[in-house]
């Protein structure tokens, strides 16, 4: 019985090892196709280096943009809306030139637009808000904030038809954010343009559709005045 086991074990050991066979086949292939293997290996290495280099570059750009934006807003807040605006124009231009594709760069565009509006540089604010709309085209809530800002900017420029267009984009959109405010501003634009019936219609919609809005008492006063 022991002899039978020994013979079976000996026969088993004489069989080729599948793992060693696979390894030898791999070695033979690499030797036979050495140039191709080296080329493929080099290509993979290049891809890995480029990938990690890109990740590092993105992180570095984001950090640099965030730091510069924080420093810029600190300068602005310290000096005030007019002197501060003049003091930080260069920094904002630098951020938008070098880091416009970063999250901090997109935020910087909105901040720059807001301080331009406060400094009464409405033309600059207008163009920056328009650019920011494209940055946040997939975020309906932020988009409403930008549309409202554009509407107010156009009102300051006395571009009432354009302002009306932006406020109507809010009322026709899916996000409820700022809808009551948009309706009120549309109503006020109609008042400015002498369209009293249309303005009352907007104010009534605020009262009926947005009863908890801060604009409800203002709308009621406008309705009572007519």
Backbone bond lengths (Angstrom), bond angles and torsions (degrees), N, CA, C in turn:
res aa  C-N    CA-C-N  psi(-1)  N-CA   C-N-CA  omega(-1)  CA-C   N-CA-C  phi
1 X - - - 1.476 - - 1.514 110.17 -
2 X 1.345 115.79 -40.14 1.458 120.65 178.84 1.505 110.24 -65.69
3 X 1.377 114.80 -38.39 1.470 118.98 179.34 1.520 110.85 -64.27
4 X 1.344 116.40 -40.37 1.464 120.01 179.11 1.515 111.39 -61.84
5 X 1.342 117.27 -43.65 1.469 122.02 179.41 1.516 110.14 -63.71
6 X 1.360 114.82 -42.65 1.466 118.92 -179.23 1.507 110.72 -63.16
7 X 1.364 115.82 -43.21 1.460 118.81 179.25 1.523 111.58 -63.95
8 X 1.337 116.91 -39.22 1.476 121.03 179.62 1.524 110.62 -66.33
9 X 1.345 114.55 -40.65 1.478 118.94 179.87 1.518 110.62 -67.13
10 X 1.358 115.20 -39.17 1.464 120.00 179.32 1.521 110.25 -63.93
11 X 1.342 115.08 -42.69 1.462 119.99 179.22 1.520 111.04 -63.50
12 X 1.364 115.55 -38.67 1.478 120.64 179.29 1.515 110.98 -64.47
13 X 1.331 115.53 -41.47 1.466 120.28 -178.24 1.518 111.93 -69.03
14 X 1.355 114.41 -26.32 1.464 118.14 179.58 1.522 112.28 -75.27
15 X 1.341 117.37 -16.11 1.464 120.94 179.21 1.535 109.37 -71.74
16 X 1.342 117.75 143.59 1.473 120.57 179.77 1.538 111.45 -66.60
17 X 1.322 116.61 140.76 1.467 123.05 179.24 1.542 109.00 -76.42
18 X 1.354 118.79 120.20 1.482 120.88 -178.66 1.516 112.81 -57.94
19 X 1.336 115.41 -38.19 1.479 118.35 -179.14 1.526 110.84 -65.91
20 X 1.335 115.65 -45.32 1.462 119.90 179.81 1.518 110.87 -65.17
21 X 1.345 115.34 -36.28 1.465 119.05 177.82 1.531 110.78 -63.00
22 X 1.351 116.27 -43.19 1.468 120.71 179.69 1.523 110.31 -64.55
23 X 1.336 115.78 -42.00 1.461 119.43 179.56 1.523 111.36 -63.25
24 X 1.329 115.50 -43.32 1.464 119.54 179.80 1.524 111.23 -64.21
25 X 1.352 115.40 -38.77 1.469 119.45 177.90 1.518 110.70 -62.93
26 X 1.354 115.06 -40.95 1.462 119.21 178.37 1.512 111.75 -63.35
27 X 1.349 115.68 -42.19 1.468 119.87 179.12 1.520 110.46 -64.22
28 X 1.337 115.82 -43.50 1.467 120.01 179.56 1.526 110.85 -61.06
29 X 1.350 115.71 -40.65 1.476 119.37 179.73 1.531 110.73 -64.31
30 X 1.338 115.70 -44.13 1.468 119.57 -179.34 1.520 111.66 -62.71
31 X 1.347 115.51 -39.39 1.474 119.21 178.90 1.516 110.61 -66.49
32 X 1.337 115.23 -43.23 1.458 120.13 -177.51 1.523 112.00 -68.42
33 X 1.355 116.55 -35.73 1.468 121.16 -177.19 1.530 110.08 -115.64
34 X 1.301 116.44 45.36 1.458 122.36 -173.57 1.524 112.33 -56.44
35 X 1.311 117.65 -46.05 1.463 121.17 -177.26 1.528 111.48 -62.56
36 X 1.346 115.15 -45.43 1.459 118.95 179.94 1.534 111.99 -63.66
37 X 1.349 115.40 -40.09 1.469 120.21 -179.47 1.526 110.12 -64.77
38 X 1.330 116.37 -42.89 1.471 120.40 178.93 1.518 110.20 -63.77
39 X 1.347 116.25 -40.92 1.477 120.38 -179.22 1.518 110.98 -64.48
40 X 1.353 116.08 -45.02 1.467 120.22 179.96 1.529 110.36 -65.13
41 X 1.328 116.44 -42.52 1.451 120.02 178.75 1.522 112.21 -61.64
42 X 1.311 115.51 -40.62 1.468 119.91 178.45 1.522 110.92 -65.13
43 X 1.331 115.90 -40.64 1.452 120.84 179.99 1.526 110.88 -63.32
44 X 1.337 116.17 -44.16 1.467 120.41 178.31 1.525 110.50 -61.63
45 X 1.326 116.11 -41.86 1.465 120.69 179.63 1.524 111.00 -62.50
46 X 1.334 116.06 -42.00 1.468 120.63 179.13 1.523 110.38 -62.61
47 X 1.346 116.41 -43.58 1.468 121.14 -179.89 1.529 109.97 -61.37
48 X 1.329 116.67 -44.04 1.467 121.08 179.58 1.526 110.89 -62.44
49 X 1.350 116.22 -44.28 1.467 120.57 179.97 1.524 110.84 -63.01
50 X 1.344 116.34 -44.51 1.469 120.64 179.55 1.520 110.69 -63.46
51 X 1.345 116.63 -41.93 1.467 120.96 -178.60 1.524 111.00 -60.92
52 X 1.337 116.12 -52.43 1.460 119.07 -178.22 1.527 111.74 -69.66
53 X 1.342 116.33 -30.68 1.461 119.72 175.55 1.510 111.39 -65.40
54 X 1.344 116.25 -38.83 1.465 120.84 178.61 1.520 111.05 -66.77
55 X 1.344 116.19 -43.68 1.468 120.76 178.26 1.523 110.44 -59.67
56 X 1.321 116.22 -44.22 1.464 120.32 179.70 1.521 110.85 -63.42
57 X 1.337 115.44 -42.37 1.461 120.54 -178.75 1.531 111.12 -63.40
58 X 1.345 115.96 -41.96 1.463 120.73 179.84 1.528 110.38 -63.47
59 X 1.336 115.75 -46.11 1.468 119.62 -179.94 1.519 111.56 -64.36
60 X 1.313 115.92 -40.73 1.459 120.59 179.73 1.522 110.90 -64.63
61 X 1.341 116.32 -43.76 1.464 120.73 179.29 1.516 111.03 -63.20
62 X 1.336 116.11 -40.79 1.465 120.53 -179.76 1.528 110.68 -63.65
63 X 1.321 116.07 -44.19 1.468 120.45 179.66 1.531 111.09 -64.82
64 X 1.326 116.25 -44.25 1.465 120.20 179.76 1.525 111.37 -62.49
65 X 1.346 115.75 -43.02 1.461 120.36 179.96 1.523 111.38 -64.87
66 X 1.325 116.32 -42.81 1.465 120.75 -179.86 1.528 111.22 -63.26
67 X 1.329 115.77 -42.90 1.463 120.25 179.67 1.520 111.28 -63.65
68 X 1.330 115.72 -45.47 1.464 120.03 -178.89 1.528 111.31 -66.43
69 X 1.335 116.53 -38.20 1.464 119.85 178.64 1.529 110.75 -65.11
70 X 1.330 116.82 -42.67 1.468 120.73 178.95 1.534 110.66 -61.91
71 X 1.321 116.59 -43.35 1.467 120.58 178.32 1.530 110.88 -63.97
72 X 1.323 115.73 -40.03 1.467 121.15 -178.67 1.520 111.17 -64.40
73 X 1.325 116.86 -45.92 1.461 120.32 -179.04 1.526 110.87 -68.57
74 X 1.326 117.12 -30.55 1.474 120.34 176.56 1.531 109.75 -64.70
75 X 1.325 116.42 -44.08 1.473 120.99 177.94 1.527 110.15 -61.90
76 X 1.318 115.71 -44.77 1.469 120.20 -178.23 1.528 111.15 -62.44
77 X 1.317 116.36 -48.60 1.471 120.44 -178.01 1.528 111.96 -64.21
78 X 1.306 116.46 -30.20 1.452 120.90 -179.38 1.529 111.84 -74.20
79 X 1.342 117.28 -33.99 1.463 120.90 -173.15 1.530 114.49 -99.10
80 X 1.329 117.75 -16.57 1.467 119.05 178.57 1.515 112.88 99.33
81 X 1.349 115.39 170.73 1.459 120.13 -167.82 1.526 115.37 -70.89
82 X 1.333 117.90 -24.01 1.469 119.44 179.69 1.523 111.10 -96.64
83 X 1.333 117.07 -57.80 1.466 120.73 178.12 1.527 110.47 -64.55
84 X 1.328 115.38 -37.69 1.464 119.54 178.98 1.509 111.66 -64.80
85 X 1.318 115.85 -38.89 1.469 120.75 179.69 1.526 110.35 -61.27
86 X 1.314 116.66 -46.27 1.461 120.69 179.34 1.531 111.34 -64.55
87 X 1.336 115.78 -34.14 1.467 120.28 -175.93 1.526 113.33 -73.44
88 X 1.344 117.65 -26.21 1.471 119.54 -172.99 1.530 114.18 -107.88
89 X 1.322 118.02 1.41 1.467 119.92 179.88 1.530 111.85 -55.29
90 X 1.340 115.00 -44.58 1.461 119.57 -178.58 1.516 112.41 -62.76
91 X 1.327 116.21 -41.62 1.465 119.91 179.14 1.521 111.90 -63.90
92 X 1.326 115.99 -43.10 1.462 118.96 179.37 1.525 111.06 -64.50
93 X 1.322 116.82 -39.80 1.468 120.06 177.76 1.526 110.56 -60.98
94 X 1.328 115.86 -40.10 1.465 121.03 178.85 1.522 111.14 -64.34
95 X 1.315 116.20 -44.54 1.471 120.07 179.65 1.529 110.53 -61.70
96 X 1.324 115.87 -45.81 1.464 119.36 -176.62 1.523 111.95 -71.57
97 X 1.323 117.12 -29.01 1.469 120.24 177.53 1.527 111.85 -73.62
98 X 1.334 116.51 -41.47 1.466 120.42 -172.55 1.532 114.61 -97.94
99 X 1.332 116.27 -29.51 1.465 119.08 -171.09 1.530 113.84 -128.88
100 X 1.311 117.14 28.54 1.470 119.74 -174.49 1.527 113.42 -63.18
101 X 1.347 117.58 -22.98 1.461 120.34 -177.84 1.525 113.44 -91.66
102 X 1.312 116.94 2.31 1.471 120.00 177.17 1.526 109.73 -91.15
103 X 1.330 115.67 163.74 1.468 120.13 177.43 1.522 110.20 -62.42
104 X 1.341 116.11 -41.27 1.463 120.36 178.60 1.524 110.91 -65.20
105 X 1.320 116.46 -35.52 1.464 120.53 178.09 1.513 111.85 -65.77
106 X 1.328 116.97 -40.25 1.467 120.52 178.65 1.531 110.79 -67.47
107 X 1.327 115.57 -38.46 1.465 119.68 176.49 1.525 110.44 -66.42
108 X 1.331 116.59 -38.00 1.465 121.27 179.47 1.523 111.18 -60.94
109 X 1.329 116.74 -36.53 1.457 120.38 179.13 1.532 110.98 -62.02
110 X 1.331 115.56 -41.50 1.467 120.31 179.20 1.535 110.55 -68.40
111 X 1.330 116.11 -43.23 1.468 120.02 178.63 1.529 110.93 -61.95
112 X 1.309 116.02 -42.22 1.471 121.07 -179.86 1.525 110.38 -63.70
113 X 1.327 116.01 -40.28 1.470 120.46 177.58 1.528 110.32 -62.51
114 X 1.325 116.40 -43.54 1.465 120.82 -177.62 1.529 111.84 -64.33
115 X 1.335 117.15 -43.45 1.464 118.13 -178.72 1.528 110.80 -75.49
116 X 1.336 117.04 -25.07 1.472 119.89 173.86 1.525 109.94 -65.85
117 X 1.326 115.38 -41.03 1.474 120.24 177.64 1.529 110.49 -63.31
118 X 1.338 116.59 -44.42 1.467 120.26 -179.56 1.523 111.93 -63.53
119 X 1.336 115.70 -30.11 1.464 120.03 179.37 1.527 111.79 -87.96
120 X 1.341 116.12 7.31 1.476 123.17 179.14 1.527 113.19 66.86
121 X 1.343 116.33 21.26 1.466 119.58 172.15 1.526 106.69 -92.39
122 X 1.322 114.85 74.30 1.461 120.71 -171.25 1.528 112.82 -68.16
123 X 1.306 117.24 -33.10 1.461 120.03 179.25 1.527 110.92 -63.33
124 X 1.346 116.13 -43.29 1.466 120.53 178.12 1.520 110.61 -66.15
125 X 1.331 116.18 -43.99 1.461 120.26 179.13 1.527 110.93 -59.28
126 X 1.317 115.43 -42.67 1.467 121.88 -179.22 1.525 110.54 -58.13
127 X 1.321 117.09 -51.20 1.467 121.05 -176.74 1.530 111.41 -65.61
128 X 1.335 116.95 -37.64 1.472 120.27 179.95 1.520 111.95 -69.32
129 X 1.331 116.37 -41.23 1.466 119.23 177.73 1.530 111.12 -63.79
130 X 1.317 116.85 -37.87 1.463 120.42 178.11 1.532 110.79 -62.36
131 X 1.329 116.46 -43.25 1.460 120.49 177.97 1.527 110.69 -64.85
132 X 1.314 116.26 -39.25 1.465 120.82 -179.38 1.531 111.71 -65.05
133 X 1.315 116.91 -30.15 1.472 120.39 177.72 1.521 111.25 -56.54
134 X 1.326 115.76 -39.18 1.464 119.98 179.78 1.527 110.80 -70.92
135 X 1.334 116.56 -33.65 1.469 120.58 179.03 1.522 111.93 -63.43
136 X 1.342 116.63 -34.57 1.470 121.13 -174.47 1.528 111.79 -116.79
137 X 1.326 116.08 33.97 1.469 119.77 -176.02 1.532 113.33 -64.69
138 X 1.335 117.50 -21.20 1.466 120.89 -178.39 1.526 113.26 -98.42
139 X 1.320 116.68 2.93 1.472 120.81 179.71 1.532 108.08 -115.23
140 X 1.325 116.64 99.64 1.467 120.84 -172.48 1.527 112.48 -63.54
141 X 1.327 117.85 -35.39 1.473 120.42 -178.73 1.527 110.75 -68.02
142 X 1.331 116.47 -50.04 1.469 120.10 178.86 1.524 109.82 -63.88
143 X 1.302 116.24 -37.52 1.464 120.15 178.95 1.531 110.86 -59.90
144 X 1.330 116.74 -40.07 1.469 119.84 177.46 1.532 111.34 -63.07
145 X 1.318 116.11 -39.74 1.471 119.68 177.46 1.527 110.92 -61.42
146 X 1.319 115.88 -41.28 1.463 120.42 179.84 1.523 111.47 -70.54
147 X 1.320 117.08 -38.96 1.469 120.80 177.61 1.528 110.55 -63.30
148 X 1.339 116.00 -41.14 1.471 119.57 177.94 1.531 110.40 -63.92
149 X 1.323 115.60 -41.73 1.475 119.68 178.33 1.523 111.14 -63.46
150 X 1.319 116.25 -39.90 1.466 120.31 176.29 1.525 110.81 -63.88
151 X 1.336 115.27 -41.11 1.467 119.12 178.82 1.516 111.83 -61.23
152 X 1.333 116.83 -45.07 1.471 120.75 179.50 1.530 110.91 -66.24
153 X 1.330 116.40 -36.97 1.464 120.31 178.56 1.526 110.59 -63.97
154 X 1.332 115.66 -43.48 1.469 120.06 178.64 1.533 111.26 -64.99
155 X 1.323 116.20 -37.50 1.467 119.24 175.86 1.528 110.86 -61.65
156 X 1.334 116.11 -41.18 1.463 119.70 177.85 1.528 111.30 -64.09
157 X 1.323 115.94 -31.13 1.471 120.95 178.02 1.532 111.99 -86.03
158 X 1.340 115.71 -0.32 1.464 122.66 -177.13 1.538 112.18 63.63
159 X 1.302 115.99 29.36 1.472 122.21 174.90 1.533 106.93 -97.95
160 X 1.318 115.49 73.58 1.461 120.41 -169.27 1.525 113.38 -69.56
161 X 1.306 117.17 -36.14 1.468 119.03 179.31 1.522 110.97 -65.34
162 X 1.322 116.01 -40.12 1.472 119.57 178.54 1.523 110.42 -68.73
163 X 1.321 116.34 -40.02 1.471 120.33 177.21 1.525 110.25 -60.12
164 X 1.321 115.64 -44.13 1.468 121.49 178.44 1.526 110.70 -56.96
165 X 1.319 116.20 -40.26 1.466 121.09 -179.55 1.533 111.31 -62.44
166 X 1.316 117.03 -44.03 1.465 120.00 -178.56 1.525 112.05 -69.11
167 X 1.327 116.59 -39.68 1.462 118.90 178.42 1.534 111.01 -66.57
168 X 1.321 116.71 -35.16 1.468 119.97 178.70 1.522 111.56 -69.12
169 X 1.325 117.05 -29.05 1.472 119.50 174.99 1.523 110.38 -62.37
170 X 1.318 115.98 -35.19 1.469 120.40 177.71 1.525 110.42 -67.90
171 X 1.337 116.68 -47.91 1.476 119.93 -176.84 1.528 111.45 -67.07
172 X 1.319 117.48 -26.00 1.467 120.76 -179.71 1.526 112.97 -91.75
173 X 1.328 116.89 -5.00 1.459 120.78 -177.15 1.512 113.49 -83.72
174 X 1.323 115.28 178.34 1.470 121.26 -176.97 1.529 113.18 -86.89
175 X 1.331 116.99 -26.17 1.467 119.89 -178.47 1.534 110.55 -81.33
176 X 1.340 117.43 134.62 1.470 120.27 179.04 1.526 113.28 -77.37
177 X 1.336 116.56 -11.15 1.460 120.67 -175.34 1.526 111.66 -60.08
178 X 1.346 116.25 125.21 1.468 125.08 174.98 1.535 114.25 69.13
179 X 1.323 118.00 15.13 1.467 119.05 -179.61 1.527 111.55 -66.03
180 X 1.330 116.80 -41.04 1.469 119.69 179.84 1.525 109.91 -64.33
181 X 1.314 116.25 -42.01 1.467 120.18 177.92 1.519 110.69 -61.97
182 X 1.335 116.00 -41.97 1.460 120.31 179.60 1.528 110.91 -62.89
183 X 1.337 116.19 -43.29 1.471 120.35 178.59 1.525 111.02 -61.32
184 X 1.322 116.07 -42.13 1.460 119.77 -179.78 1.530 110.99 -63.47
185 X 1.308 116.04 -42.29 1.464 119.36 179.78 1.521 112.32 -68.64
186 X 1.315 116.17 -35.14 1.473 118.81 174.63 1.525 109.19 -63.25
187 X 1.339 115.07 -41.69 1.462 119.11 177.75 1.520 112.18 -60.86
188 X 1.332 117.24 -42.54 1.457 121.13 -179.76 1.529 111.98 -68.39
189 X 1.320 116.19 -34.31 1.476 119.45 175.66 1.520 110.17 -64.73
190 X 1.344 115.67 -39.45 1.466 119.43 176.93 1.533 111.35 -64.84
191 X 1.329 116.07 -35.93 1.469 119.87 175.81 1.527 109.39 -61.88
192 X 1.320 116.54 -46.31 1.465 122.06 179.67 1.527 111.20 -60.02
193 X 1.323 115.16 -38.76 1.474 120.02 -177.92 1.532 112.99 -85.28
194 X 1.347 116.06 0.70 1.462 120.14 178.18 1.511 114.64 80.35
195 X 1.328 117.54 18.24 1.470 121.41 179.94 1.528 109.25 -100.10
196 X 1.334 115.54 74.89 1.467 120.84 -172.45 1.526 113.16 -63.32
197 X 1.318 117.05 -41.63 1.469 119.78 -178.22 1.525 111.43 -63.10
198 X 1.328 116.15 -41.03 1.459 120.23 178.96 1.529 111.28 -66.72
199 X 1.340 115.43 -36.51 1.469 118.99 179.92 1.526 110.78 -66.22
200 X 1.323 117.28 -42.90 1.472 121.49 178.92 1.527 110.42 -62.05
201 X 1.313 116.04 -37.09 1.464 121.08 178.78 1.538 110.47 -61.01
202 X 1.326 116.42 -42.06 1.467 120.84 178.92 1.533 110.73 -65.80
203 X 1.342 115.93 -42.91 1.462 120.14 -178.66 1.536 111.35 -65.49
204 X 1.320 116.70 -38.94 1.465 120.63 178.25 1.530 111.15 -66.07
205 X 1.311 116.03 -34.68 1.468 119.52 178.57 1.530 110.57 -65.96
206 X 1.330 116.28 -35.76 1.469 119.39 176.68 1.526 110.30 -63.00
207 X 1.329 116.49 -45.89 1.469 121.34 -177.93 1.526 111.38 -63.01
208 X 1.330 116.50 -40.51 1.462 120.00 -175.67 1.531 113.46 -83.97
209 X 1.327 116.88 -37.53 1.464 120.42 -173.78 1.531 113.83 -98.18
210 X 1.328 116.74 -18.24 1.472 119.93 -177.44 1.539 110.19 -134.59
211 X 1.335 116.40 61.87 1.475 120.42 -174.33 1.524 114.61 -64.82
212 X 1.333 117.72 -20.21 1.460 120.66 -178.93 1.531 112.70 -96.59
213 X 1.313 115.34 3.56 1.463 119.07 -176.74 1.523 112.24 -75.99
214 X 1.319 116.00 148.81 1.469 121.21 174.79 1.526 111.04 -65.79
215 X 1.317 116.28 -17.16 1.466 120.62 -178.64 1.535 112.14 -85.61
216 X 1.338 117.33 -9.05 1.465 119.60 -178.99 1.537 112.11 -59.82
217 X 1.359 119.78 -50.31 1.479 118.99 179.76 1.532 112.41 -60.50
218 X 1.332 116.82 -37.60 1.465 120.44 178.14 1.522 110.62 -64.76
219 X 1.341 115.07 -41.47 1.454 119.20 178.89 1.525 111.14 -65.05
220 X 1.333 116.73 -41.62 1.477 120.93 179.33 1.536 110.71 -62.10
221 X 1.320 116.50 -40.01 1.460 120.09 177.75 1.522 111.16 -62.91
222 X 1.303 115.90 -39.87 1.469 120.49 179.06 1.532 110.62 -66.87
223 X 1.310 116.08 -40.10 1.472 119.74 178.87 1.535 109.53 -65.55
224 X 1.330 116.35 -43.55 1.470 120.42 179.96 1.521 111.28 -63.09
225 X 1.321 116.98 -33.82 1.459 121.46 179.33 1.518 113.91 -70.09
226 X 1.315 115.50 -13.29 1.457 119.08 178.10 1.530 110.41 -103.62
